[in-house]
Amino acid sequence: MGKSQETWNKKENEKKRLKKKKDKEARKEERKANAKEGNSFEIAYVDEYGNFSSTPPDPQKKVSVKQEDIQVSVPKHAAPSKADLIRKGIVTFFNDSKGYGFIKDSETQESVFVHINGLIDPIKENNKVTFEVEMGHKGPNAVRVKLAR
């Protein structure tokens, strides 16, 4: 005789599925029984702080705003002047044979990568330099590097 294809696990899964279906039907019937007829929503107000409230706002606290004063977008920043872009720093490491190194910014104390292509004057370690920073593929790069006079 062949073994039955109904395993214990299959029977348990079927029982769980039927129980879920019955529970869902019961919840549906309960919602129907508890629903108020004709009034399925409540009116909500927003107070002066942006919070929802069940009471209407006080008309005496009303603030009028001119349409011209409303800004929808982010205000544009003014372009920095040429003098603000030039930074000062000290060369902490530079390898002439490989053509790269690092400059420590005097103001922010962050290390900025410098490539030999970004140099105007030849540099060595511990030289004081002026430079500009541009964003490269892997982070900030020092360009237009000159010895500080």
WOTAWO-V365970 format. One line per field, one symbol per residue. ss: DSSP state (@ for helix, = for strand, . for the rest). burial: + if it has 16 or more other ideal C-beta (glycine too) atoms within 10 Angstrom, else -. Layout:
ss: ???
burial: ???
This chain:
ss: .......@@@@@@@@@@@@@@@@@@@@@@@@@@@..........==.....==.....@@@.....@@@............@@@@.=========....======.....=====@@@=........========....========..
burial: --------------------------------------------------------------------------------------+-+-+--+------+++-+-----++++---++---+---+-+++++-------+++-+----
